[in-house]
């Protein structure tokens, strides 16, 4: 089995935090539905 690891660092402006949370949840929902091989998603 092959493994791909990606790390992205982002600065989220305080006035955009809620928008980021919404978009992050949408991305995770899409990954669960369309990419059943995803082992882990983390946001810190």
Buried (B, 14 or more C-beta within 10 A) or exposed (E): EEEEEEEEEEEEEEEEEEEEEEEEEEEBEEEEEEEEEEEEEEEE
